[in-house]
Amino acid sequence: MSDVLTTYGLFLLSLENLDENIKTVEDLIKFSKEAKRLKRPKFDPLLEIKES
Protein backbone atom coordinates (compact mmCIF):
# COMPACT_ATOMS: atom_id res chain seq x y z
CA MET A 1 0.00 0.00 0.00
CA SER A 2 2.87 2.39 0.68
CA ASP A 3 3.99 1.98 -2.96
CA VAL A 4 0.56 3.07 -4.14
CA LEU A 5 0.54 6.13 -1.88
CA THR A 6 4.04 7.12 -2.93
CA THR A 7 3.27 6.70 -6.62
CA TYR A 8 0.08 8.73 -6.25
CA GLY A 9 1.94 11.53 -4.46
CA LEU A 10 4.62 11.63 -7.15
CA PHE A 11 1.97 11.63 -9.88
CA LEU A 12 0.22 14.64 -8.34
CA LEU A 13 3.55 16.46 -7.96
CA SER A 14 4.35 15.70 -11.59
CA LEU A 15 1.02 17.10 -12.74
CA GLU A 16 1.62 20.31 -10.77
CA ASN A 17 4.97 20.82 -12.53
CA LEU A 18 3.76 19.93 -16.00
CA ASP A 19 3.65 22.73 -18.53
CA GLU A 20 0.11 23.43 -19.78
CA ASN A 21 1.40 23.67 -23.37
CA ILE A 22 2.27 19.97 -23.55
CA LYS A 23 -0.01 18.36 -26.11
CA THR A 24 2.01 15.47 -27.60
CA VAL A 25 4.41 12.76 -26.48
CA GLU A 26 7.21 14.67 -28.21
CA ASP A 27 6.34 17.76 -26.14
CA LEU A 28 6.45 15.65 -22.99
CA ILE A 29 9.84 14.15 -23.87
CA LYS A 30 11.26 17.60 -24.60
CA PHE A 31 9.84 18.92 -21.33
CA SER A 32 11.30 16.01 -19.35
CA LYS A 33 14.77 16.75 -20.73
CA GLU A 34 14.59 20.50 -20.09
CA ALA A 35 12.55 20.71 -16.88
CA LYS A 36 14.00 21.76 -13.57
CA ARG A 37 15.09 18.76 -11.48
CA LEU A 38 13.66 18.54 -7.99
CA LYS A 39 15.14 16.68 -5.08
CA ARG A 40 13.40 13.46 -4.19
CA PRO A 41 10.76 14.20 -1.54
CA LYS A 42 11.09 12.37 1.72
CA PHE A 43 7.85 10.52 2.23
CA ASP A 44 7.05 8.39 5.25
CA PRO A 45 3.69 6.65 4.78
CA LEU A 46 3.67 5.64 8.44
CA LEU A 47 3.99 9.25 9.59
CA GLU A 48 0.30 9.92 8.95
CA ILE A 49 -0.63 6.83 10.96
CA LYS A 50 1.60 7.88 13.87
CA GLU A 51 0.09 11.39 13.92
CA SER A 52 -3.49 10.04 14.01
mmCIF file of the N, C-alpha and C atoms, coordinates in Angstrom:
data_MODEL
# 
_entry.id   MODEL 
# 
loop_
_atom_site.group_PDB 
_atom_site.id 
_atom_site.type_symbol 
_atom_site.label_atom_id 
_atom_site.label_alt_id 
_atom_site.label_comp_id 
_atom_site.label_asym_id 
_atom_site.label_entity_id 
_atom_site.label_seq_id 
_atom_site.pdbx_PDB_ins_code 
_atom_site.Cartn_x 
_atom_site.Cartn_y 
_atom_site.Cartn_z 
_atom_site.occupancy 
_atom_site.B_iso_or_equiv 
_atom_site.pdbx_formal_charge 
_atom_site.auth_seq_id 
_atom_site.auth_comp_id 
_atom_site.auth_asym_id 
_atom_site.auth_atom_id 
_atom_site.pdbx_PDB_model_num 
ATOM 1   N N  . MET A 1 1  ? 0.823  -1.198 0.000   1.00 0.00 ? 1  MET A N  1 
ATOM 2   C CA . MET A 1 1  ? 0.000  0.000  0.000   1.00 0.00 ? 1  MET A CA 1 
ATOM 3   C C  . MET A 1 1  ? 0.867  1.261  0.000   1.00 0.00 ? 1  MET A C  1 
ATOM 4   N N  . SER A 1 2  ? 2.013  1.207  0.653   1.00 0.00 ? 2  SER A N  1 
ATOM 5   C CA . SER A 1 2  ? 2.869  2.394  0.678   1.00 0.00 ? 2  SER A CA 1 
ATOM 6   C C  . SER A 1 2  ? 3.383  2.736  -0.718  1.00 0.00 ? 2  SER A C  1 
ATOM 7   N N  . ASP A 1 3  ? 3.580  1.722  -1.573  1.00 0.00 ? 3  ASP A N  1 
ATOM 8   C CA . ASP A 1 3  ? 3.993  1.981  -2.955  1.00 0.00 ? 3  ASP A CA 1 
ATOM 9   C C  . ASP A 1 3  ? 2.911  2.755  -3.706  1.00 0.00 ? 3  ASP A C  1 
ATOM 10  N N  . VAL A 1 4  ? 1.676  2.397  -3.475  1.00 0.00 ? 4  VAL A N  1 
ATOM 11  C CA . VAL A 1 4  ? 0.558  3.072  -4.137  1.00 0.00 ? 4  VAL A CA 1 
ATOM 12  C C  . VAL A 1 4  ? 0.487  4.528  -3.686  1.00 0.00 ? 4  VAL A C  1 
ATOM 13  N N  . LEU A 1 5  ? 0.604  4.763  -2.398  1.00 0.00 ? 5  LEU A N  1 
ATOM 14  C CA . LEU A 1 5  ? 0.536  6.128  -1.882  1.00 0.00 ? 5  LEU A CA 1 
ATOM 15  C C  . LEU A 1 5  ? 1.695  6.978  -2.388  1.00 0.00 ? 5  LEU A C  1 
ATOM 16  N N  . THR A 1 6  ? 2.866  6.402  -2.437  1.00 0.00 ? 6  THR A N  1 
ATOM 17  C CA . THR A 1 6  ? 4.044  7.122  -2.926  1.00 0.00 ? 6  THR A CA 1 
ATOM 18  C C  . THR A 1 6  ? 3.892  7.453  -4.404  1.00 0.00 ? 6  THR A C  1 
ATOM 19  N N  . THR A 1 7  ? 3.465  6.483  -5.192  1.00 0.00 ? 7  THR A N  1 
ATOM 20  C CA . THR A 1 7  ? 3.271  6.702  -6.624  1.00 0.00 ? 7  THR A CA 1 
ATOM 21  C C  . THR A 1 7  ? 2.221  7.769  -6.875  1.00 0.00 ? 7  THR A C  1 
ATOM 22  N N  . TYR A 1 8  ? 1.139  7.730  -6.120  1.00 0.00 ? 8  TYR A N  1 
ATOM 23  C CA . TYR A 1 8  ? 0.081  8.726  -6.252  1.00 0.00 ? 8  TYR A CA 1 
ATOM 24  C C  . TYR A 1 8  ? 0.602  10.129 -5.923  1.00 0.00 ? 8  TYR A C  1 
ATOM 25  N N  . GLY A 1 9  ? 1.363  10.238 -4.844  1.00 0.00 ? 9  GLY A N  1 
ATOM 26  C CA . GLY A 1 9  ? 1.937  11.531 -4.463  1.00 0.00 ? 9  GLY A CA 1 
ATOM 27  C C  . GLY A 1 9  ? 2.870  12.073 -5.531  1.00 0.00 ? 9  GLY A C  1 
ATOM 28  N N  . LEU A 1 10 ? 3.700  11.213 -6.092  1.00 0.00 ? 10 LEU A N  1 
ATOM 29  C CA . LEU A 1 10 ? 4.621  11.635 -7.148  1.00 0.00 ? 10 LEU A CA 1 
ATOM 30  C C  . LEU A 1 10 ? 3.866  12.017 -8.418  1.00 0.00 ? 10 LEU A C  1 
ATOM 31  N N  . PHE A 1 11 ? 2.785  11.293 -8.717  1.00 0.00 ? 11 PHE A N  1 
ATOM 32  C CA . PHE A 1 11 ? 1.969  11.626 -9.882  1.00 0.00 ? 11 PHE A CA 1 
ATOM 33  C C  . PHE A 1 11 ? 1.363  13.017 -9.731  1.00 0.00 ? 11 PHE A C  1 
ATOM 34  N N  . LEU A 1 12 ? 0.812  13.320 -8.563  1.00 0.00 ? 12 LEU A N  1 
ATOM 35  C CA . LEU A 1 12 ? 0.223  14.642 -8.344  1.00 0.00 ? 12 LEU A CA 1 
ATOM 36  C C  . LEU A 1 12 ? 1.281  15.735 -8.442  1.00 0.00 ? 12 LEU A C  1 
ATOM 37  N N  . LEU A 1 13 ? 2.454  15.487 -7.880  1.00 0.00 ? 13 LEU A N  1 
ATOM 38  C CA . LEU A 1 13 ? 3.546  16.458 -7.960  1.00 0.00 ? 13 LEU A CA 1 
ATOM 39  C C  . LEU A 1 13 ? 3.964  16.675 -9.408  1.00 0.00 ? 13 LEU A C  1 
ATOM 40  N N  . SER A 1 14 ? 3.996  15.596 -10.169 1.00 0.00 ? 14 SER A N  1 
ATOM 41  C CA . SER A 1 14 ? 4.345  15.696 -11.587 1.00 0.00 ? 14 SER A CA 1 
ATOM 42  C C  . SER A 1 14 ? 3.322  16.535 -12.346 1.00 0.00 ? 14 SER A C  1 
ATOM 43  N N  . LEU A 1 15 ? 2.055  16.325 -12.068 1.00 0.00 ? 15 LEU A N  1 
ATOM 44  C CA . LEU A 1 15 ? 1.019  17.104 -12.743 1.00 0.00 ? 15 LEU A CA 1 
ATOM 45  C C  . LEU A 1 15 ? 1.118  18.588 -12.409 1.00 0.00 ? 15 LEU A C  1 
ATOM 46  N N  . GLU A 1 16 ? 1.481  18.910 -11.183 1.00 0.00 ? 16 GLU A N  1 
ATOM 47  C CA . GLU A 1 16 ? 1.622  20.311 -10.773 1.00 0.00 ? 16 GLU A CA 1 
ATOM 48  C C  . GLU A 1 16 ? 2.747  20.993 -11.531 1.00 0.00 ? 16 GLU A C  1 
ATOM 49  N N  . ASN A 1 17 ? 3.804  20.250 -11.863 1.00 0.00 ? 17 ASN A N  1 
ATOM 50  C CA . ASN A 1 17 ? 4.972  20.824 -12.530 1.00 0.00 ? 17 ASN A CA 1 
ATOM 51  C C  . ASN A 1 17 ? 4.924  20.709 -14.044 1.00 0.00 ? 17 ASN A C  1 
ATOM 52  N N  . LEU A 1 18 ? 3.882  20.127 -14.570 1.00 0.00 ? 18 LEU A N  1 
ATOM 53  C CA . LEU A 1 18 ? 3.758  19.926 -16.001 1.00 0.00 ? 18 LEU A CA 1 
ATOM 54  C C  . LEU A 1 18 ? 3.310  21.207 -16.686 1.00 0.00 ? 18 LEU A C  1 
ATOM 55  N N  . ASP A 1 19 ? 3.988  21.546 -17.757 1.00 0.00 ? 19 ASP A N  1 
ATOM 56  C CA . ASP A 1 19 ? 3.653  22.735 -18.533 1.00 0.00 ? 19 ASP A CA 1 
ATOM 57  C C  . ASP A 1 19 ? 2.295  22.524 -19.218 1.00 0.00 ? 19 ASP A C  1 
ATOM 58  N N  . GLU A 1 20 ? 1.439  23.529 -19.186 1.00 0.00 ? 20 GLU A N  1 
ATOM 59  C CA . GLU A 1 20 ? 0.109  23.429 -19.779 1.00 0.00 ? 20 GLU A CA 1 
ATOM 60  C C  . GLU A 1 20 ? 0.153  23.323 -21.302 1.00 0.00 ? 20 GLU A C  1 
ATOM 61  N N  . ASN A 1 21 ? 1.275  23.682 -21.914 1.00 0.00 ? 21 ASN A N  1 
ATOM 62  C CA . ASN A 1 21 ? 1.397  23.666 -23.372 1.00 0.00 ? 21 ASN A CA 1 
ATOM 63  C C  . ASN A 1 21 ? 1.754  22.298 -23.931 1.00 0.00 ? 21 ASN A C  1 
ATOM 64  N N  . ILE A 1 22 ? 1.910  21.310 -23.091 1.00 0.00 ? 22 ILE A N  1 
ATOM 65  C CA . ILE A 1 22 ? 2.272  19.974 -23.554 1.00 0.00 ? 22 ILE A CA 1 
ATOM 66  C C  . ILE A 1 22 ? 1.035  19.298 -24.134 1.00 0.00 ? 22 ILE A C  1 
ATOM 67  N N  . LYS A 1 23 ? 1.130  18.965 -25.416 1.00 0.00 ? 23 LYS A N  1 
ATOM 68  C CA . LYS A 1 23 ? -0.006 18.356 -26.113 1.00 0.00 ? 23 LYS A CA 1 
ATOM 69  C C  . LYS A 1 23 ? 0.330  16.991 -26.701 1.00 0.00 ? 23 LYS A C  1 
ATOM 70  N N  . THR A 1 24 ? 1.610  16.722 -26.952 1.00 0.00 ? 24 THR A N  1 
ATOM 71  C CA . THR A 1 24 ? 2.005  15.473 -27.604 1.00 0.00 ? 24 THR A CA 1 
ATOM 72  C C  . THR A 1 24 ? 3.077  14.765 -26.778 1.00 0.00 ? 24 THR A C  1 
ATOM 73  N N  . VAL A 1 25 ? 3.345  13.525 -27.147 1.00 0.00 ? 25 VAL A N  1 
ATOM 74  C CA . VAL A 1 25 ? 4.411  12.764 -26.484 1.00 0.00 ? 25 VAL A CA 1 
ATOM 75  C C  . VAL A 1 25 ? 5.753  13.448 -26.718 1.00 0.00 ? 25 VAL A C  1 
ATOM 76  N N  . GLU A 1 26 ? 5.955  13.970 -27.909 1.00 0.00 ? 26 GLU A N  1 
ATOM 77  C CA . GLU A 1 26 ? 7.205  14.672 -28.214 1.00 0.00 ? 26 GLU A CA 1 
ATOM 78  C C  . GLU A 1 26 ? 7.387  15.888 -27.311 1.00 0.00 ? 26 GLU A C  1 
ATOM 79  N N  . ASP A 1 27 ? 6.289  16.616 -27.068 1.00 0.00 ? 27 ASP A N  1 
ATOM 80  C CA . ASP A 1 27 ? 6.336  17.757 -26.144 1.00 0.00 ? 27 ASP A CA 1 
ATOM 81  C C  . ASP A 1 27 ? 6.717  17.295 -24.740 1.00 0.00 ? 27 ASP A C  1 
ATOM 82  N N  . LEU A 1 28 ? 6.163  16.173 -24.320 1.00 0.00 ? 28 LEU A N  1 
ATOM 83  C CA . LEU A 1 28 ? 6.451  15.646 -22.985 1.00 0.00 ? 28 LEU A CA 1 
ATOM 84  C C  . LEU A 1 28 ? 7.911  15.217 -22.861 1.00 0.00 ? 28 LEU A C  1 
ATOM 85  N N  . ILE A 1 29 ? 8.438  14.575 -23.886 1.00 0.00 ? 29 ILE A N  1 
ATOM 86  C CA . ILE A 1 29 ? 9.843  14.152 -23.872 1.00 0.00 ? 29 ILE A CA 1 
ATOM 87  C C  . ILE A 1 29 ? 10.758 15.369 -23.805 1.00 0.00 ? 29 ILE A C  1 
ATOM 88  N N  . LYS A 1 30 ? 10.463 16.374 -24.616 1.00 0.00 ? 30 LYS A N  1 
ATOM 89  C CA . LYS A 1 30 ? 11.262 17.603 -24.598 1.00 0.00 ? 30 LYS A CA 1 
ATOM 90  C C  . LYS A 1 30 ? 11.203 18.263 -23.223 1.00 0.00 ? 30 LYS A C  1 
ATOM 91  N N  . PHE A 1 31 ? 10.005 18.330 -22.657 1.00 0.00 ? 31 PHE A N  1 
ATOM 92  C CA . PHE A 1 31 ? 9.835  18.918 -21.327 1.00 0.00 ? 31 PHE A CA 1 
ATOM 93  C C  . PHE A 1 31 ? 10.646 18.149 -20.281 1.00 0.00 ? 31 PHE A C  1 
ATOM 94  N N  . SER A 1 32 ? 10.604 16.823 -20.358 1.00 0.00 ? 32 SER A N  1 
ATOM 95  C CA . SER A 1 32 ? 11.303 16.010 -19.349 1.00 0.00 ? 32 SER A CA 1 
ATOM 96  C C  . SER A 1 32 ? 12.807 16.210 -19.411 1.00 0.00 ? 32 SER A C  1 
ATOM 97  N N  . LYS A 1 33 ? 13.329 16.524 -20.588 1.00 0.00 ? 33 LYS A N  1 
ATOM 98  C CA . LYS A 1 33 ? 14.768 16.755 -20.727 1.00 0.00 ? 33 LYS A CA 1 
ATOM 99  C C  . LYS A 1 33 ? 15.177 18.149 -20.278 1.00 0.00 ? 33 LYS A C  1 
ATOM 100 N N  . GLU A 1 34 ? 14.261 19.109 -20.382 1.00 0.00 ? 34 GLU A N  1 
ATOM 101 C CA . GLU A 1 34 ? 14.592 20.505 -20.092 1.00 0.00 ? 34 GLU A CA 1 
ATOM 102 C C  . GLU A 1 34 ? 14.073 20.999 -18.744 1.00 0.00 ? 34 GLU A C  1 
ATOM 103 N N  . ALA A 1 35 ? 13.192 20.249 -18.118 1.00 0.00 ? 35 ALA A N  1 
ATOM 104 C CA . ALA A 1 35 ? 12.546 20.709 -16.884 1.00 0.00 ? 35 ALA A CA 1 
ATOM 105 C C  . ALA A 1 35 ? 13.529 20.765 -15.719 1.00 0.00 ? 35 ALA A C  1 
ATOM 106 N N  . LYS A 1 36 ? 13.224 21.632 -14.792 1.00 0.00 ? 36 LYS A N  1 
ATOM 107 C CA . LYS A 1 36 ? 14.005 21.757 -13.568 1.00 0.00 ? 36 LYS A CA 1 
ATOM 108 C C  . LYS A 1 36 ? 13.920 20.452 -12.781 1.00 0.00 ? 36 LYS A C  1 
ATOM 109 N N  . ARG A 1 37 ? 15.039 19.993 -12.282 1.00 0.00 ? 37 ARG A N  1 
ATOM 110 C CA . ARG A 1 37 ? 15.085 18.765 -11.482 1.00 0.00 ? 37 ARG A CA 1 
ATOM 111 C C  . ARG A 1 37 ? 14.853 19.094 -10.020 1.00 0.00 ? 37 ARG A C  1 
ATOM 112 N N  . LEU A 1 38 ? 13.964 18.354 -9.407  1.00 0.00 ? 38 LEU A N  1 
ATOM 113 C CA . LEU A 1 38 ? 13.662 18.541 -7.993  1.00 0.00 ? 38 LEU A CA 1 
ATOM 114 C C  . LEU A 1 38 ? 14.294 17.420 -7.190  1.00 0.00 ? 38 LEU A C  1 
ATOM 115 N N  . LYS A 1 39 ? 14.627 17.727 -5.959  1.00 0.00 ? 39 LYS A N  1 
ATOM 116 C CA . LYS A 1 39 ? 15.141 16.684 -5.080  1.00 0.00 ? 39 LYS A CA 1 
ATOM 117 C C  . LYS A 1 39 ? 14.022 15.710 -4.752  1.00 0.00 ? 39 LYS A C  1 
ATOM 118 N N  . ARG A 1 40 ? 14.393 14.478 -4.534  1.00 0.00 ? 40 ARG A N  1 
ATOM 119 C CA . ARG A 1 40 ? 13.402 13.457 -4.187  1.00 0.00 ? 40 ARG A CA 1 
ATOM 120 C C  . ARG A 1 40 ? 12.760 13.809 -2.844  1.00 0.00 ? 40 ARG A C  1 
ATOM 121 N N  . PRO A 1 41 ? 11.425 13.882 -2.823  1.00 0.00 ? 41 PRO A N  1 
ATOM 122 C CA . PRO A 1 41 ? 10.759 14.205 -1.543  1.00 0.00 ? 41 PRO A CA 1 
ATOM 123 C C  . PRO A 1 41 ? 10.891 13.044 -0.566  1.00 0.00 ? 41 PRO A C  1 
ATOM 124 N N  . LYS A 1 42 ? 11.052 13.396 0.683   1.00 0.00 ? 42 LYS A N  1 
ATOM 125 C CA . LYS A 1 42 ? 11.090 12.369 1.718   1.00 0.00 ? 42 LYS A CA 1 
ATOM 126 C C  . LYS A 1 42 ? 9.654  12.107 2.131   1.00 0.00 ? 42 LYS A C  1 
ATOM 127 N N  . PHE A 1 43 ? 9.238  10.880 1.976   1.00 0.00 ? 43 PHE A N  1 
ATOM 128 C CA . PHE A 1 43 ? 7.851  10.523 2.230   1.00 0.00 ? 43 PHE A CA 1 
ATOM 129 C C  . PHE A 1 43 ? 7.818  9.323  3.153   1.00 0.00 ? 43 PHE A C  1 
ATOM 130 N N  . ASP A 1 44 ? 7.173  9.480  4.281   1.00 0.00 ? 44 ASP A N  1 
ATOM 131 C CA . ASP A 1 44 ? 7.050  8.386  5.248   1.00 0.00 ? 44 ASP A CA 1 
ATOM 132 C C  . ASP A 1 44 ? 5.559  8.055  5.385   1.00 0.00 ? 44 ASP A C  1 
ATOM 133 N N  . PRO A 1 45 ? 5.115  6.974  4.725   1.00 0.00 ? 45 PRO A N  1 
ATOM 134 C CA . PRO A 1 45 ? 3.687  6.648  4.777   1.00 0.00 ? 45 PRO A CA 1 
ATOM 135 C C  . PRO A 1 45 ? 3.190  6.332  6.176   1.00 0.00 ? 45 PRO A C  1 
ATOM 136 N N  . LEU A 1 46 ? 4.089  5.955  7.066   1.00 0.00 ? 46 LEU A N  1 
ATOM 137 C CA . LEU A 1 46 ? 3.672  5.640  8.436   1.00 0.00 ? 46 LEU A CA 1 
ATOM 138 C C  . LEU A 1 46 ? 3.527  6.892  9.289   1.00 0.00 ? 46 LEU A C  1 
ATOM 139 N N  . LEU A 1 47 ? 4.066  8.022  8.818   1.00 0.00 ? 47 LEU A N  1 
ATOM 140 C CA . LEU A 1 47 ? 3.995  9.247  9.588   1.00 0.00 ? 47 LEU A CA 1 
ATOM 141 C C  . LEU A 1 47 ? 2.545  9.668  9.819   1.00 0.00 ? 47 LEU A C  1 
ATOM 142 N N  . GLU A 1 48 ? 1.707  9.553  8.798   1.00 0.00 ? 48 GLU A N  1 
ATOM 143 C CA . GLU A 1 48 ? 0.299  9.916  8.946   1.00 0.00 ? 48 GLU A CA 1 
ATOM 144 C C  . GLU A 1 48 ? -0.395 9.021  9.974   1.00 0.00 ? 48 GLU A C  1 
ATOM 145 N N  . ILE A 1 49 ? -0.032 7.755  10.008  1.00 0.00 ? 49 ILE A N  1 
ATOM 146 C CA . ILE A 1 49 ? -0.633 6.826  10.961  1.00 0.00 ? 49 ILE A CA 1 
ATOM 147 C C  . ILE A 1 49 ? -0.201 7.172  12.380  1.00 0.00 ? 49 ILE A C  1 
ATOM 148 N N  . LYS A 1 50 ? 1.080  7.535  12.541  1.00 0.00 ? 50 LYS A N  1 
ATOM 149 C CA . LYS A 1 50 ? 1.604  7.880  13.868  1.00 0.00 ? 50 LYS A CA 1 
ATOM 150 C C  . LYS A 1 50 ? 0.948  9.149  14.400  1.00 0.00 ? 50 LYS A C  1 
ATOM 151 N N  . GLU A 1 51 ? 0.669  10.122 13.506  1.00 0.00 ? 51 GLU A N  1 
ATOM 152 C CA . GLU A 1 51 ? 0.088  11.387 13.921  1.00 0.00 ? 51 GLU A CA 1 
ATOM 153 C C  . GLU A 1 51 ? -1.400 11.250 14.275  1.00 0.00 ? 51 GLU A C  1 
ATOM 154 N N  . SER A 1 52 ? -2.061 10.229 13.748  1.00 0.00 ? 52 SER A N  1 
ATOM 155 C CA . SER A 1 52 ? -3.494 10.042 14.006  1.00 0.00 ? 52 SER A CA 1 
ATOM 156 C C  . SER A 1 52 ? -3.779 9.526  15.377  1.00 0.00 ? 52 SER A C  1 
# 
